[in-house]
Amino acid sequence: MIQHHFGGGVYAKEASIPAGYLAVQHAHKFDHLSVLASGKVELTVDNTTTTHEAPACLTIAAGKAHSVLALTDIVWYCIHATDCTDVEAVDDVLIEEH
């Protein structure tokens, strides 16, 4: 389940992800924060995998391909600086094309 939060030039995408689910690899145009609010994940950034348990706040650099494997049920936030508040357009603003 995805929820969108906007305020003061900040966008937070909240994802509730079940255990075993892999959030697909992608890269962003700008550095951003990712917050693991609950659960445990394997985070892969440019083919390097690390394990994280909540609570955790991580910085993902611009242009770095990354994916998240939920080892347990998780709540994961991606936090971006953007003035875009259109849920239909925000991914186009933030995510690099393949």
C-alpha positions in Angstrom: 0.0 0.0 0.0 1.3 3.4 -1.0 0.4 6.7 0.7 1.6 10.1 -0.4 2.5 13.0 2.0 3.4 16.6 0.9 4.4 19.6 2.9 6.8 22.6 2.8 8.6 21.5 -0.3 9.0 17.9 0.9 7.4 14.7 -0.5 7.3 11.5 1.5 6.2 8.3 -0.2 5.1 5.8 2.4 5.1 2.1 1.5 3.7 -0.8 3.5 5.4 -3.8 2.1 4.8 -7.4 3.0 7.7 -9.9 3.8 9.3 -11.4 0.7 8.4 -8.5 -1.6 11.1 -6.9 -3.7 10.7 -3.2 -4.5 12.1 -2.9 -8.0 15.5 -1.3 -8.8 15.4 2.3 -9.9 17.5 5.5 -9.5 16.5 9.0 -8.6 17.6 12.3 -10.1 18.5 13.7 -6.7 19.9 12.5 -3.4 17.1 11.5 -1.0 16.5 10.0 2.4 14.9 6.6 3.0 13.5 5.8 6.4 12.8 2.2 7.5 10.1 2.9 10.1 9.4 -0.8 11.0 10.7 -4.2 10.0 13.9 -5.5 8.4 15.2 -5.2 4.9 18.0 -6.0 2.5 18.9 -2.8 0.7 20.9 -3.1 -2.6 22.6 0.0 -3.9 24.7 -0.4 -7.1 25.1 -4.2 -6.5 26.1 -3.8 -2.8 23.7 -5.3 -0.3 23.3 -4.3 3.3 20.8 -5.4 6.0 18.9 -2.8 8.1 16.5 -3.1 10.9 14.1 -0.3 12.0 14.5 2.3 13.0 16.9 3.4 10.3 17.5 6.5 8.2 19.5 6.1 5.1 20.8 8.4 2.4 20.5 7.2 -1.2 22.7 9.2 -3.6 21.4 10.5 -6.9 21.9 8.1 -9.8 22.4 5.1 -7.6 20.3 2.1 -8.7 18.7 0.7 -5.6 16.1 -1.9 -4.5 14.6 -3.1 -1.3 13.8 -6.7 -0.3 11.4 -6.9 2.7 12.7 -9.6 5.1 9.7 -8.9 7.4 6.6 -6.8 6.9 7.9 -3.2 6.6 7.0 0.4 6.5 9.4 2.3 4.3 9.5 6.1 3.5 11.3 7.7 0.6 11.7 11.4 1.4 12.4 14.0 -1.4 12.8 17.7 -1.7 10.4 18.8 -4.4 7.6 21.3 -5.1 5.7 18.7 -7.1 2.4 17.8 -5.3 0.8 15.8 -8.1 0.8 12.1 -7.2 0.5 11.2 -10.9 3.6 13.2 -11.9 5.9 13.1 -8.9 7.7 9.8 -10.0 8.4 11.4 -13.4 10.0 14.4 -11.6 12.1 12.2 -9.3 13.0 8.9 -11.0 15.6 8.7 -13.7 14.6 7.0 -17.0 16.1 3.6 -17.6 
